Amino acid sequence: MSEDKAKNPAEYGAGNIQVLEGLEAVRKRPAMYIGDIGIRGLHHLIWEVVDNSIDEALAGHCDTIKVTVNVDNSITVEDNGRGIPTDMHEKEKKSALEVVLTVLHAGGKFDKDTYKVSGGLHGVGVSCVNALSEDLKATVYRNGVITEQEFKIGAPQYSAREVGTTDRRGTTIHFKPDTTIFAITEFKYETIANRLREMSFLNAGIRILLTDLRETEDDGTVKSDDFYSEGGLVEFVQYLDVSRVKIIDTPISIDTEKNGVPVQVAMNYNTSYSENVVSYVNTINTYEGGSHVSGFRRALTRTLKSYADKSGMLDKLKLEVSGDDFREGLTAVISVKVQEPQFEGQTKAKLGNSEVVGAVDSAVSEALQSWLEEHPKEAKIIVGKVILAAQARHAAKKAREMVQRKNILGGGGLPGKLADCANSDPTVCELYLVEGDSAGGSAKQGRDRDFQAILPLKGKILNVEKAHEHKIYDNEEIKNILTALGVKIGTLNDDKELDLTNLRYHKIIIMTDADIDGSHIRTLILTLFFRYMRTLIEHGYLYIALPPLYLLKRGKDERYCWTEEERKMHTADMAKDGREDSVGIQRYKGLGEMNPEQLWTTTMDPSVRTIKQVNIESAAEADHLFSVLMGDEVAPRREFIEKNAKYAKIDS
């Protein structure tokens, strides 16, 4: 194909596929390319394939994407885009399809005329998925011809071959993750659904269908979802705010372009005390923010401050208003399209393009200024919210300073209930947040005193979802947690950032009972960390202990079980002559029922215990879930419980 033809935006062929380097290292160091080989890395394979289809949608060539989880935990992703080119690649002397699937950094995304913007920055996408799959089959419907090619652990089993004719178009990728690479190979429906829901909001008018052939509903149909959004980001904000009380009826919507950067923003204010800003670049979730978020915040603060000053509403306020005050109770989604995005880190978590700051700042500032002038009633409500936030922040600062002053005057001591460890190296030290004094006593006796610290918590801590920050410093249990950890909230730039300079433990383990109250207490603690100490989650410092649910006994044979399935399996195995009543079953309803040795053996010994690391797969979905479960609105919580009731088990 001639160079001129390859550069024609209307054409998409082998000449558009540019090769940068080979695929040798993917199987040797998979975590470098997909983040890890656990549950997150497993699902990342789906995102890479779906991102290719989304890129076709962004280019205007695709409006339907189908994702299927098959019975054997393989995945099928199908779109109605143009289809991966199948003609011969001039440089590689093989079909463009094979090049895309076997060569790292090969794809149309490096050709600006093929894709103006692309989520798959590194171009490792489907070739990386191929390298990490036992089997992968690509089927392309293009130019009236069906072409297919199969691979095993990245190696082609035959050259791309024509297998029929068709009047449809698109690409179907079917892959099965390699069980020798991934520690976990079972896909989670909710994780997939949450991500695809986000994608539908970010790409208005694109239908994304999800089907799970492993599971059937009560009516016998397979589990499925149909994600489609007409309103895009406005509907996204409404979804995130479903359980919050809004102070203006309709979200503010911005859809424009500045300096060649398309900018979309939807935002609204509610009566909560938290800020929830989620951001995307070319539909990639930048959960660590970056230059687009900086531009948004800068414009928001400057424009609202200017309007508030001109309105005279700040004249009687004797306090300085900070940027944080303008973002309290704010829910916003920011989406930008950048032709050559520069991300900080392989995970694409933070946008680094400096030119995007000015583009977003200018776009938001102009649009927001016009909106405020056109909606004086709503603007006054927002400024009133900002003033209340400034007053409350001042009260929180005084409360925080008082707590810190008491600590200093009192010798800066640690909480009296804390049983600290001997080691002072935070990288090896663990803090157990334990429900109740009884369990705390057992944990103190059973622990390894060198590196394990115990902090018993009395009762249920404050629900921070419904309380302003200054109330935190009135809550004894939360004060004890903060003091024991050695962290301070709101000490960096007078913002709700976390100072980790004196963090005393790099493993913080929540250990609660396995009953309803224990689950509630665990959720309250998780809400505290998510809203005010999210940095600890992002650093991978927060964990949940998983104590056993049962102890089975038959003579000298004793076995612990963590699930109902394990209990049934071991009971059947231990039963004498098939008589299950010969097996004694002890159900642990509380940690206090275990003696120190049992607690150590089952839950605290690092060599045998199971602890679950808390991470944020999707900040937007996590915010939605916390607001539903812990917020003021009852209806969304009831709906959630009814939808998920079948997953709950009530003990008799």
C-alpha positions in Angstrom: 0.0 0.0 0.0 1.4 3.4 -0.9 2.2 5.9 1.8 -0.4 8.4 0.5 -3.1 5.9 0.7 -2.2 4.8 4.2 -2.5 8.4 5.4 -5.9 8.9 4.0 -8.2 9.2 7.0 -11.0 7.4 5.2 -8.8 4.3 4.8 -7.8 1.8 7.5 -5.5 -0.9 6.3 -2.2 -2.7 6.9 -0.3 0.5 6.2 -1.9 2.1 9.2 -0.4 -0.5 11.5 3.0 0.7 12.8 5.3 -1.7 14.6 7.4 -0.4 17.5 8.8 -3.6 19.2 8.3 -7.2 20.0 6.3 -9.2 22.6 9.1 -11.1 24.3 8.8 -9.8 27.9 5.0 -10.0 28.5 4.9 -13.6 29.8 8.1 -13.2 31.8 6.9 -10.0 33.6 3.1 -9.8 33.1 2.7 -7.4 36.0 4.6 -4.7 34.1 1.9 -4.7 31.5 -1.3 -5.4 33.3 -0.5 -4.3 36.9 -0.6 -7.7 38.6 -1.5 -11.3 38.2 -4.3 -11.3 40.7 -8.0 -10.4 40.3 -7.2 -6.8 39.0 -4.8 -8.0 36.3 -7.2 -10.7 35.3 -10.0 -8.2 34.6 -7.5 -5.9 33.0 -7.4 -8.3 30.1 -11.1 -7.5 29.4 -10.5 -3.8 29.6 -7.7 -4.0 27.0 -9.9 -5.8 24.5 -13.0 -3.6 25.2 -10.8 -0.5 24.9 -10.1 -1.5 21.3 -13.8 -1.5 20.5 -14.3 1.8 22.4 -11.6 3.3 20.2 -13.6 2.2 17.2 -16.6 3.9 18.7 -14.7 7.1 19.4 -13.6 7.1 15.8 -17.3 6.9 14.8 -17.3 3.4 13.4 -19.0 1.3 16.2 -22.2 1.6 18.2 -22.6 -1.9 19.8 -20.2 -3.9 21.9 -21.0 -7.3 23.4 -19.1 -8.9 26.3 -19.8 -12.5 27.2 -18.5 -14.4 30.2 -18.5 -18.1 29.1 -19.1 -21.1 31.3 -15.4 -22.0 31.3 -14.5 -18.5 32.4 -13.3 -17.5 28.9 -14.3 -14.1 27.5 -15.8 -13.1 24.2 -15.8 -9.4 23.1 -17.6 -8.6 19.9 -18.1 -5.2 18.2 -19.5 -3.9 14.9 -16.6 -1.7 14.0 -14.5 -1.7 10.9 -12.7 -5.0 11.8 -9.0 -5.4 12.3 -7.2 -5.2 9.0 -6.4 -8.6 7.5 -4.3 -7.7 4.5 -0.5 -8.3 4.3 1.6 -6.0 6.4 4.4 -4.7 4.1 7.2 -4.6 6.7 6.3 -7.7 8.8 5.4 -9.9 5.8 2.4 -11.3 7.6 -1.2 -10.3 7.9 -2.0 -7.1 9.8 -4.3 -9.2 12.1 -1.3 -11.4 13.2 0.8 -8.3 13.7 -1.8 -6.7 15.9 -2.1 -9.9 17.9 1.6 -10.9 18.3 3.6 -7.7 18.3 3.8 -5.4 21.3 3.2 -1.7 20.4 1.5 -2.5 17.1 -1.7 -0.9 16.2 -3.6 1.8 14.4 -3.4 4.0 17.5 0.0 5.3 16.6 -1.4 6.7 13.3 -3.2 9.9 14.1 -5.3 9.7 11.0 -6.6 6.3 12.0 -7.5 7.1 15.5 -7.7 10.8 16.5 -7.7 9.7 20.2 -7.2 6.4 21.8 -7.5 4.9 25.3 -4.9 2.2 24.6 -1.9 4.5 24.9 0.8 1.9 25.0 -0.6 -0.2 22.1 0.0 -3.4 24.2 -3.7 -4.2 24.4 -4.8 -7.3 22.5 -1.3 -8.6 21.9 -0.7 -8.5 25.7 -4.0 -10.4 26.2 -2.9 -12.9 23.5 0.4 -13.5 25.3 -1.3 -14.2 28.6 -4.1 -16.5 27.3 -4.1 -20.3 26.9 -6.2 -19.8 23.8 -7.3 -16.8 21.8 -9.3 -16.8 18.6 -9.9 -13.7 16.5 -12.7 -13.5 14.0 -12.9 -10.5 11.6 -15.8 -9.5 9.5 -14.5 -7.1 6.9 -15.1 -6.2 3.3 -17.6 -9.1 2.9 -15.1 -11.7 4.1 -14.8 -13.7 7.4 -11.2 -14.1 8.5 -10.0 -16.1 11.5 -6.8 -16.9 13.3 -6.1 -18.9 16.5 -3.3 -18.6 19.0 -2.0 -20.5 22.0 0.0 -18.5 24.7 0.5 -15.9 22.0 1.8 -18.3 19.2 -0.2 -18.4 16.0 -1.5 -21.9 15.2 -1.9 -21.0 11.5 -1.8 -18.0 9.3 -4.9 -15.8 9.0 -7.4 -17.6 6.8 -10.6 -16.8 5.0 -13.5 -19.0 6.2 -16.5 -17.5 4.5 -18.4 -14.5 3.3 -20.6 -12.1 5.3 -22.6 -8.9 5.1 -21.7 -7.8 8.6 -18.6 -6.1 9.9 -16.6 -6.0 13.1 -14.2 -8.0 15.3 -14.8 -10.9 17.7 -12.0 -11.8 20.2 -12.4 -14.9 22.3 -9.8 -15.6 24.9 -9.1 -17.8 28.0 -6.6 -16.5 30.5 -3.6 -18.8 31.2 -4.0 -20.6 34.5 -0.2 -20.9 34.8 0.0 -17.1 34.9 -2.9 -15.9 36.9 -3.4 -16.8 40.6 -7.2 -16.3 40.1 -9.0 -17.2 36.9 -12.7 -16.6 37.9 -14.1 -13.3 36.6 -16.4 -11.3 38.8 -19.6 -10.2 37.2 -20.0 -7.0 39.3 -16.5 -5.8 38.5 -17.1 -6.2 34.8 -20.6 -4.6 35.0 -19.3 -1.6 37.0 -16.6 -0.8 34.4 -18.9 -1.3 31.4 -21.6 0.9 33.1 -19.0 3.7 33.3 -18.0 3.2 29.7 -21.6 3.6 28.6 -22.0 6.9 30.5 -18.7 8.1 29.0 -19.8 7.2 25.4 -23.3 8.4 25.0 -25.2 6.5 22.4 -23.0 3.4 22.5 -24.8 0.2 23.6 -22.7 -2.3 25.7 -24.3 -5.7 26.4 -23.0 -7.9 29.1 -24.0 -11.6 29.4 -22.8 -14.2 32.0 -23.4 -17.7 30.8 -22.2 -19.1 34.2 -25.3 -17.9 36.1 -29.0 -17.9 35.6 -31.6 -15.6 37.2 -34.7 -16.8 39.2 -36.7 -16.9 36.0 -34.3 -19.1 34.3 -32.7 -16.5 32.0 -29.0 -15.9 31.9 -27.6 -13.1 33.9 -27.2 -10.0 31.8 -27.2 -6.2 31.6 -27.8 -3.7 28.9 -25.8 -0.5 29.4 -26.9 2.5 27.3 -26.9 6.2 28.1 -28.5 9.0 26.1 -27.5 11.7 28.6 -23.8 10.7 29.0 -22.0 12.5 31.9 -25.2 14.2 33.2 -26.7 10.7 33.7 -23.4 9.6 35.3 -23.6 12.3 37.9 -27.3 11.5 38.6 -26.3 7.9 39.0 -23.5 8.7 41.5 -25.8 11.1 43.4 -28.9 8.8 43.6 -28.7 8.5 47.4 -27.7 12.1 48.1 -30.0 15.1 48.6 -29.3 17.5 45.7 -29.3 21.3 46.3 -29.9 22.1 42.6 -32.2 20.1 40.4 -30.2 19.6 37.2 -26.5 18.9 36.9 -24.4 21.6 35.2 -23.2 20.3 31.9 -20.2 21.5 29.9 -19.3 20.1 26.4 -16.8 22.1 24.4 -13.3 22.1 22.9 -10.4 24.3 23.8 -6.9 24.3 22.2 -7.8 21.1 20.3 -8.8 19.3 23.5 -12.5 18.1 23.7 -13.7 18.7 27.3 -16.8 17.3 28.9 -17.8 18.0 32.5 -21.0 17.3 34.4 -21.3 18.5 38.0 -23.8 19.0 40.8 -23.9 19.9 44.5 -25.5 17.9 47.3 -25.9 18.2 51.0 -23.1 15.8 51.8 -19.7 16.8 53.2 -17.5 14.9 50.8 -16.0 15.8 47.4 -16.4 13.2 44.7 -14.6 14.0 41.4 -14.0 11.2 39.0 -11.9 11.8 35.9 -11.2 10.1 32.6 -8.9 10.6 29.6 -10.0 8.9 26.4 -12.3 6.9 28.6 -9.4 5.6 30.8 -10.2 6.1 34.5 -7.5 8.4 35.9 -8.2 7.7 39.6 -5.2 9.6 40.7 -6.3 12.7 38.8 -3.8 14.8 36.9 -3.6 17.9 34.8 -7.3 17.8 33.7 -8.4 17.6 37.4 -6.0 20.4 38.3 -7.5 22.6 35.5 -11.0 21.9 36.6 -10.4 22.7 40.3 -8.5 25.9 39.4 -11.4 27.1 37.2 -14.1 26.1 39.7 -12.4 27.9 42.6 -11.6 31.1 40.7 -14.9 31.4 38.9 -17.1 30.7 41.9 -14.9 33.0 44.1 -15.2 35.8 41.6 -19.0 35.4 41.4 -19.4 35.2 45.2 -17.3 38.4 45.6 -19.3 40.3 43.0 -22.6 39.1 44.6 -21.5 40.5 48.0 -22.4 37.2 49.8 -18.9 37.0 51.2 -18.8 40.5 52.7 -19.9 39.5 56.2 -17.8 36.3 56.3 -14.8 36.9 58.5 -13.1 33.6 57.4 -11.0 33.0 54.4 -12.6 30.7 51.8 -10.4 27.9 50.5 -10.5 25.8 47.4 -11.7 22.9 49.5 -14.8 24.8 50.5 -15.9 25.2 46.9 -15.7 21.4 46.5 -17.6 20.2 49.5 -20.7 18.4 48.5 -19.6 18.4 44.9 -20.0 15.4 42.5 -18.3 15.9 39.2 -17.3 13.8 36.2 -14.5 15.1 34.0 -13.8 13.5 30.6 -11.2 14.8 28.1 -9.9 13.5 24.8 -6.2 13.9 24.3 -4.5 13.0 21.0 -1.2 12.0 22.6 -1.8 11.5 26.4 1.2 11.2 28.7 0.4 9.2 31.8 2.4 9.0 34.9 3.1 5.3 35.5 2.2 2.2 33.5 -1.3 2.1 35.2 -2.4 5.2 33.4 -3.7 6.5 36.7 -2.6 10.2 36.4 -2.5 12.5 33.4 0.7 14.4 32.9 0.0 16.6 29.8 0.6 20.2 31.0 -1.2 21.8 28.1 -4.5 20.1 29.3 -4.5 22.2 32.5 -5.1 25.4 30.5 -7.6 23.9 28.1 -9.8 22.5 30.9 -9.4 25.7 33.0 -10.5 27.9 30.1 -13.4 25.6 29.1 -14.8 25.2 32.6 -14.3 28.9 33.5 -16.2 30.2 30.5 -19.0 27.7 30.7 -19.5 28.0 34.5 -19.4 31.8 34.4 -22.2 31.8 31.8 -24.2 29.3 33.8 -23.9 31.3 37.0 -25.1 34.4 35.3 -28.0 32.6 33.7 -29.1 30.8 36.9 -28.8 33.4 39.8 -31.1 31.4 42.1 -29.1 28.2 41.9 -25.8 30.2 42.0 -26.9 31.8 45.3 -27.7 28.3 46.8 -24.2 27.0 45.8 -22.4 30.1 47.3 -24.5 29.6 50.5 -23.2 25.9 50.6 -19.6 27.2 50.2 -20.0 29.6 53.1 -21.3 26.9 55.4 -18.4 24.7 54.3 -15.9 27.4 55.2 -17.5 27.8 58.6 -17.5 24.1 59.3 -13.9 23.7 58.0 -12.9 26.4 60.5 -14.6 24.6 63.3 -12.9 21.3 62.2 -9.6 23.0 62.2 -10.1 24.3 65.7 -11.2 20.8 66.9 -8.2 19.2 65.2 -5.8 21.7 66.7 -7.3 21.1 70.1 -6.9 17.4 69.8 -3.3 17.8 68.7 -2.6 20.3 71.6 -4.0 17.9 74.1 -1.7 15.2 72.7 1.3 17.5 73.0 0.4 18.7 76.6 -0.3 15.1 77.6 3.1 14.0 76.3 1.9 13.0 72.8 1.0 9.6 74.1 -0.7 6.8 72.2 -4.2 5.7 73.0 -4.4 3.8 76.3 -6.2 0.9 74.7 -3.4 0.4 72.1 -1.2 -2.7 72.7 1.7 -1.5 70.6 4.4 -3.7 69.0 8.1 -3.7 69.9 9.3 -3.1 66.3 9.4 0.5 65.1 9.8 -0.2 61.4 6.5 0.7 59.8 7.2 -1.5 56.8 7.0 -4.6 58.9 4.5 -3.5 61.6 0.8 -4.3 61.6 -2.1 -2.7 63.4 -5.3 -4.8 64.0 -8.5 -2.7 64.5 -10.5 -5.2 66.6 -14.2 -5.2 67.4 -14.8 -5.2 71.1 -12.7 -5.6 74.3 -13.2 -9.4 74.5 -11.7 -10.1 71.0 -9.1 -7.4 71.7 -8.0 -9.3 74.8 -7.7 -12.6 72.9 -5.8 -10.8 70.1 -3.4 -9.1 72.5 -2.5 -12.5 74.1 -2.3 -14.4 70.8 -0.4 -11.9 68.6 3.3 -11.7 67.8 4.3 -8.8 70.0 7.3 -7.9 67.9 5.4 -6.6 64.9 1.6 -6.8 65.7 -0.3 -4.1 67.5 -3.8 -4.3 68.7 -6.4 -1.5 69.0 -9.8 -2.6 70.4 -12.7 -0.5 69.3 -15.7 -0.1 71.5 -19.1 -0.2 69.7 -19.8 1.4 66.4 -17.7 4.4 65.3 -19.3 7.5 63.8 -20.8 7.2 60.4 -18.7 9.8 58.6 -21.0 9.7 55.6 -23.6 11.6 57.5 -21.3 13.8 59.7 -19.2 16.9 59.1 -15.5 16.6 59.6 -15.4 18.5 62.9 -17.6 15.8 64.4 -14.8 13.3 63.8 -12.7 14.9 66.4 -15.4 14.4 69.0 -15.5 10.7 68.4 -13.2 8.8 70.8 -12.8 5.7 68.7 -11.8 7.7 65.5 -9.4 9.8 67.5 -7.8 6.6 68.8 -7.5 5.2 65.3 -5.8 8.4 63.9 -3.5 8.7 66.9 -2.5 5.1 66.8 -1.7 5.3 63.0 0.2 8.5 63.4 -1.6 10.3 60.6 -3.2 13.7 60.4 -6.2 14.7 58.3 -6.3 18.1 56.7 -2.7 19.1 57.3 -1.5 19.5 53.7 -2.4 22.8 52.0 -5.3 23.0 54.5 -7.0 20.4 52.4 -8.5 17.0 53.2 -5.2 15.4 52.3 -3.5 12.9 54.5 0.0 13.4 56.0 1.7 10.0 56.0 5.0 11.3 57.3 4.6 9.6 60.7 2.5 6.6 59.6 3.4 3.8 62.1 2.1 0.7 60.3 2.1 -0.4 56.7 -0.6 -3.1 57.3 -3.8 -1.9 58.9 -6.1 -4.9 59.4 -9.8 -4.6 60.2 -10.8 -7.6 62.3 -14.6 -7.8 63.1 -17.1 -10.5 63.9 -18.7 -12.5 61.1 -22.2 -11.5 62.0 -24.4 -8.5 60.9 -23.1 -6.1 63.6 -19.5 -7.0 62.6 -20.3 -6.3 59.0 -21.8 -3.0 59.9 -18.8 -2.0 62.0 -16.4 -3.0 59.2 -18.4 -0.9 56.7 -18.2 2.1 59.1 -14.5 1.7 59.3 -14.1 1.3 55.5 -16.3 4.5 55.0 -13.9 6.4 57.3 -10.9 5.3 55.3 -12.5 5.8 51.9 -13.7 9.3 52.7 -10.8 10.7 54.8 -7.8 8.3 54.4 -8.2 7.1 50.8 -4.4 7.5 50.4 -3.9 4.5 52.7 -6.1 2.4 50.4 -4.3 3.6 47.3 -0.9 2.7 48.9 -2.3 -0.8 49.6 -2.0 -0.5 53.4 -5.6 -1.5 54.3 -6.7 -5.1 54.8 -9.6 -7.1 56.1 -9.0 -10.2 58.3 -11.0 -13.3 57.4 -11.6 -15.4 60.6 -13.1 -18.8 60.2 -16.8 -19.3 60.4 -16.8 -22.9 61.7 -14.7 -25.4 63.7 -15.5 -29.0 62.9 -14.5 -31.7 65.5 -14.6 -35.5 65.4 -12.3 -37.1 67.9 -8.8 -35.6 67.5 -9.6 -34.4 63.9 -10.3 -30.7 64.0 -10.8 -28.5 60.9 -11.5 -24.8 60.4 -13.8 -23.7 57.7 -14.1 -20.2 56.2 -17.1 -20.8 54.0 -20.4 -22.7 54.0 -19.1 -24.7 51.0 -16.0 -25.8 53.0 -18.1 -26.8 56.0 -20.3 -29.1 53.8 -17.3 -30.6 52.1 -15.3 -31.3 55.3 -18.4 -32.5 57.2 -19.0 -35.1 54.5 -15.4 -36.1 54.5 -15.2 -36.4 58.3 -18.6 -38.1 58.8 -18.4 -41.7 60.3 -20.2 -44.1 58.1 -21.8 -41.2 56.3 -23.4 -40.0 59.5 -22.9 -36.2 59.5 -24.3 -35.9 63.0 -21.1 -37.6 64.3 -19.2 -34.3 63.4 -19.4 -31.6 66.0 -19.9 -28.2 64.4 -19.1 -25.0 66.3 -20.2 -21.8 64.6 -18.1 -18.8 65.5 -20.5 -15.8 65.9 -17.8 -13.6 67.5 -14.1 -13.3 67.7 -14.4 -13.4 71.5 -15.4 -17.1 71.2 -11.9 -18.0 70.1 -9.1 -18.4 72.6 -5.8 -16.6 71.9 -4.2 -19.7 70.4 -7.1 -20.3 68.0 -7.1 -16.6 66.9 -3.4 -16.7 66.2 -3.6 -20.0 64.3 -6.6 -19.1 62.1 -6.5 -15.4 61.7 -3.2 -13.7 62.7 -0.3 -16.0 61.9 1.1 -14.6 58.6 2.2 -18.0 57.5 -1.3 -19.4 57.3 -3.8 -16.6 57.7 -5.9 -15.2 54.8 -6.3 -11.4 54.7 -8.0 -9.5 51.9 -6.4 -6.3 50.6 -8.8 -3.4 50.1 -8.4 -1.7 46.8 -10.5 0.6 44.7 -11.3 -0.9 41.3 -13.5 2.1 40.5 -13.6 5.2 42.6 -16.9 6.2 41.0 -18.6 2.9 41.8 -17.1 2.8 45.3 -18.4 6.3 46.0 -21.9 5.3 44.7 -21.9 2.2 46.9 -20.8 4.0 50.1 -23.3 6.7 49.6 -26.1 4.2 49.0 -25.2 2.0 52.0 -24.3 4.8 54.5 -26.2 7.8 53.3 -29.5 9.4 54.3 -31.7 8.2 51.5 -33.6 4.9 52.4 -35.0 4.0 49.0 -31.7 3.3 47.1 -30.5 1.3 50.1 -33.7 -0.8 50.1 -33.3 -1.4 46.4 -29.7 -2.5 46.8 -30.6 -4.9 49.6 -33.5 -6.4 47.6 -31.3 -6.8 44.6 -28.5 -8.5 46.6 -30.6 -10.3 49.2 -29.9 -13.7 47.5 -26.2 -13.3 48.4 -27.0 -12.9 52.1 -27.3 -15.9 54.5 -29.2 -15.7 57.8 -28.0 -18.0 60.5 -30.7 -19.9 62.4 
